Every structure is written in C-alpha cells, then in structure tokens.
Amino acid sequence: MKYLGIDPIKPKIAVFDFTSCEGCELQLANKEDTLAGFLNAVEIVTFREISSAASDDYDIAFIEGAISRSDEITRLMDIRKKAKVLVALGSCACFGGVNRMKNAYDLNQANREVYGKIAKETLPVRSVKEIVPVDLEIHGCPVSKAEVERIVQHLVWDIPYTQPVYPVCFECKQRYATCSFDLGQLCLGPITRGGCGAPCPVGGLSCWGCRGPSEDPNYEEFFRIANEYGYGDDEIEERLNFFGGFEGVR
Amino acid sequence: MLHKTINKSEFRKLVDLLMENEEVIAPKQIGSDIKGKAIHQYLPVSTFDEIDLDYEITQYSAKTYFLPYCENLSTCTFDDDDWTQNISYRLQPRILLGLHACDINALLKLDKVMTRDSFPSPYYVSRRKNTFIVGIDHEPCEGGFCQAVGADVVTHGFDLFLTDLGDRYFVAINSDRGFNVLSRVRIKNITQADTKAYLEARQALAPVFETPYMHNLPNLLDIEFESPVWEKWGAKCLSCGSCAMVCPTCYCYGVGERISMDCSSSYKEKQLYSCNLLDFASVSGGHNFRAKKETRLKYRYYHQHRGFSETYEEPLCVGCNRCGRVCLAGINPPEIIKDLQLEGIR
C-alpha cells in the first residue's frame, strides 16, 4: 500500500479507556467496509476491545473517557510520557462528557446514588486536557469513524485535515431537515461544532451538543432565540451541561 | 412561445404517462410545523396524488437538483504506478414539476454563472439540459418579495408553464420537447376567452404583502458600506450558513480530496459552502479576511444585490425570502433593506 508512490510509515497505535462507556473505542472497530484498510494503515499494539495483546511501545495514544480517579491520573501521565502524539477521543475525553454532570452535585451523595454502600474512591470529573497536554481532539458521542479515518490519514499520510468550524445547522440543512425549533424542540445545533453530519436532528432528535461549541459561537443571540421560542433558562442550562462541552458559557 | 390550454384531467393523465418512464420531482407536503403551517419540499413522487401544486413555498429550493450539496467531481483509482481517472456527469432525464416563477428565474441566474463563461460546468449543464421543467403560476408567498426584484414573471428557462384557469391550465410552451410531450394528450388552441381569463388570472396575482422598494439598491449599498445597520444585523448572525443552503441561487463551494482508507482510490468532492461561515475567507497562513460576522453578512448582501448586478445587470436574489424564513435570528432581506434606506435618508 503506497501513498503518492511512497510506502507510508505505519505508526504504532494504542487505545486506552478511562471513565467512559467504551462506545468511542467500539467506533474504531466499526465501518466494516473500510476496516481492513484502516487496520492496514496503522499497527495496533494495544486495544483491549479487539486484542488481549498489549505493548508499551506506541507512537499515537488514543485516550477515551474522562478522568475521575487518582489512579487514572497516574496512568494517564504515564501514557503521555510514552506517546509521541496523544489524541483525546470522544466527548468524555475532550470535555468530561456526561460524567461531568456529577460535578454539579456533592461527590459523596453522587457516590452513594450509584454505588450504594460500596462507595468507590472518586474525584470531580476532568477532561484529558485538564491533566496532560493534548495534541488533538476528536469530538462526538460517539466519535464518527469517518472523521477518525480522516484524522488518522492526516496523522499517518500528512493529508490536510481541519475540523469544521461551523455549527451543526449547516450540515443539517444539507440533509434537508426541518429545523428542530420549528418542530417544537430546543436544539443546540446553532452553537455546536458540525462535522457529525447532523444525524440526530435529521433523525428527529434535536442536538444535545455532544461535539461542544463551534468556533466563535453566537451565544448571546442563541440564548435570546431559545428564550423567544419559550425555553426557560433552566432548560437551556440543563441542555448545555449534558455533555460538558459548554461549561461556563452562561 | 406557443400557448395552449389543457384540461386538468388531461394534465393529470400527462403526469401519469410521464411517471411511467421518468423520475418526476414535485412539491410534496412532508409535514407541518408547530404552528400548523404546511412544510413542502421538492421530492421524487410516484403518484399524482402525492403532488401538491397549490403549495405556497418549498422549504428548500430546487437548486439541489442542479447544484447538489455534495458532489463527486472525479474518481481516481490507483494501480501500482499507474492511475485512471473517471469523471461522470451523465444523468437520466428527469422532470421537475411545479416550480414557481422565482425558482425558474433562479435557474436562469445560475445559467449565467454556470453555462456562459469560458469554463461552463459540465456537471451543471448536464443536469440542466436533462431536466424537463414544468412551472406554475402562484400568488406571491408570504414574506416573499419576488416582484421587487422582477422575479415574479418568467418568460423562458422552462419547458412548460401553467397558469390555473379553474377547470384548465393556460400553458406556455417554450421548447420543442415541451410541445412533443403535450402531443401525448389532448390540448386545445387558445380562444379569446382563454386569453382574457389568463390576463385576469395574472392580474389577480398582484402582491398582497408589502414588498421592499429595491430600486437603486446597488447605489444605496455603495453609500451604506460603513453603515451601523450591518453591525446591528451582523450581531444576530449565528454564522450557520442556513440562509445559503436554502437559497435558490447561492452557489459558492469548496473542493477537497478524499482518499480511500486502503489508498486504492481517491475522489474530488465538491461541497456547497456559505460566505457566512467563519472560515469562508480564511487563507493559508491563518489570516481571515472576514473574521467578523457582520462583515460576512454584509458581503453576502453585496454579492446578491450589488456585485452580481454589476456583472449581470440584475440582482442574484429572486425574492423568495427562504433565507429570512430559515434564519432563527430573524435576519431577512426586506428588513435589512428597509433599515438601509432609513439610514440613507436620516
């Protein structure tokens, strides 16, 4: 397999999971029609979901999940030392994800709610970049495999790739959807980073903002619009906090 | 141009006949919004009853059947040190039924850009030539201002154009293929009564809504380049590009290379873009010529109403106001133009 007549270097890839549902990892093994090519372009040395083999010698580390325990911090820092490139994979790794909702509550209360009497050691949820420097973020809950492929092509073959700066609305319109607001749903599409192809609003569920903010989002106007459509500040706040990408914007 | 009349039952028969062999795309109601207002789109239909010819406006324009949002321009397959390029813009003939005058005028404007200059787009030309267009008269839609930009009447750019005369249509025939298609059903020569009924019907299509006064707009835009009106409306812009996506004439695009994961092929992908998106005027090195949303919004209006007018002696806008309807922030041409005029006389 050559690219521009040159045999590309196959980077060694390792995938690690932290506090998460492991759905983003699973996405890496999805999209079967191009999976063979994907696995051929890289050398996967550690990836618990597809192989029990593991190695400490890797170039690119994909980090899935948020950081919510002290042992996770130690493990993450160790990975950072070994990896040439560290990629935050998915909303949990990028922003803390749905786990971050925990931070709004008393930690002990949250612990009891989930684990009952068998309390676990826990910390407020943080994103990967709050612990170690991150070279690249792939947003989404889950990430889109198509986007992962383009980012891997960028890392391996130097093919230019920039993440979309525009909000979800743009791709939503390219799929002929009717605006969620017109259908009676609050939607974060106007302030959320596109690139997902708007599967949720096209499928009838408005945007919950899993990819975090678009570049230079117009929050002021968005809040005005949401209020005008009859959505209260609490409802907007709850929606913004769902995936953790909009923390502190209100 | 020839004129005939056709009974509505004969017209239905004609559409049924056309559907036997060709794809027919027509206005279809796909649902309603929370206010109960019908939502229509131009969609492929398989029976006459799916079509709603009495629609007010479609949510999206018919542009997508000529300039798709995403288009594969060429595919390359690699074989050792060799490669083969495949370019395909062949399209099966299809029928686009029920376009209003504004949407046909929009195609005429796109024709000027896509078919006339030194490098006509074969992709566009193929779609345009292989699409049989049947237009229909309709009263101006709410919020529309087609009359202000002279787009409420159309004299070419279609194959057939219908005006509703109650039990029959007054048909303008603008192509030999239009004439040939009509030979499959019974049509009648027009009588004096038909002509009178047609002229009356046309007169009844006068605007019922207030439309903006757009005379001398290119000059007004020149004078108001630094107007605070742009900041006022720009502050509202979500930079989402929805306006350009529903616009029947916005044609800006970007092209990117996509390479298959096994390096065996690649393709060149064209994607329609919008001048309101943040990175529309970003260049290598990181500079953005239009980093502010008010600047981007302003240039969208300047292209539509001034730049295009300078080159083609008419605005690019056809006054359908789809952009105004789709904009959550309520940015719309009639109000912006009114603001500019008030600014000018203040």
Chai-1 contact restraints between the chains, C-beta under 6 A:
chainA,res_idxA,chainB,res_idxB,connection_type,confidence,min_distance_angstrom,max_distance_angstrom,comment,restraint_id
A,M1,B,C263,contact,1.0,0.0,6.0,A-B,restraint_1
A,Y3,B,C263,contact,1.0,0.0,6.0,A-B,restraint_2
A,T34,B,M261,contact,1.0,0.0,6.0,A-B,restraint_3
A,G37,B,M261,contact,1.0,0.0,6.0,A-B,restraint_4
A,G37,B,D262,contact,1.0,0.0,6.0,A-B,restraint_5
A,F38,B,M261,contact,1.0,0.0,6.0,A-B,restraint_6
A,E149,B,M261,contact,1.0,0.0,6.0,A-B,restraint_7
A,V165,B,L278,contact,1.0,0.0,6.0,A-B,restraint_8
A,V165,B,D279,contact,1.0,0.0,6.0,A-B,restraint_9
A,Y166,B,L277,contact,1.0,0.0,6.0,A-B,restraint_10
A,P167,B,C240,contact,1.0,0.0,6.0,A-B,restraint_11
A,C169,B,C240,contact,1.0,0.0,6.0,A-B,restraint_12
A,C169,B,S242,contact,1.0,0.0,6.0,A-B,restraint_13
A,F170,B,C240,contact,1.0,0.0,6.0,A-B,restraint_14
A,F170,B,G241,contact,1.0,0.0,6.0,A-B,restraint_15
A,K173,B,S242,contact,1.0,0.0,6.0,A-B,restraint_16
A,K173,B,M245,contact,1.0,0.0,6.0,A-B,restraint_17
A,Q174,B,Y69,contact,1.0,0.0,6.0,A-B,restraint_18
A,Y176,B,Y60,contact,1.0,0.0,6.0,A-B,restraint_19
A,T178,B,I39,contact,1.0,0.0,6.0,A-B,restraint_20
A,D182,B,D33,contact,1.0,0.0,6.0,A-B,restraint_21
A,G184,B,I34,contact,1.0,0.0,6.0,A-B,restraint_22
A,P190,B,L238,contact,1.0,0.0,6.0,A-B,restraint_23
A,P190,B,C240,contact,1.0,0.0,6.0,A-B,restraint_24
A,E215,B,L278,contact,1.0,0.0,6.0,A-B,restraint_25
A,D216,B,L278,contact,1.0,0.0,6.0,A-B,restraint_26
A,N218,B,L238,contact,1.0,0.0,6.0,A-B,restraint_27
A,E221,B,K236,contact,1.0,0.0,6.0,A-B,restraint_28
A,E221,B,A329,contact,1.0,0.0,6.0,A-B,restraint_29
A,I225,B,L328,contact,1.0,0.0,6.0,A-B,restraint_30
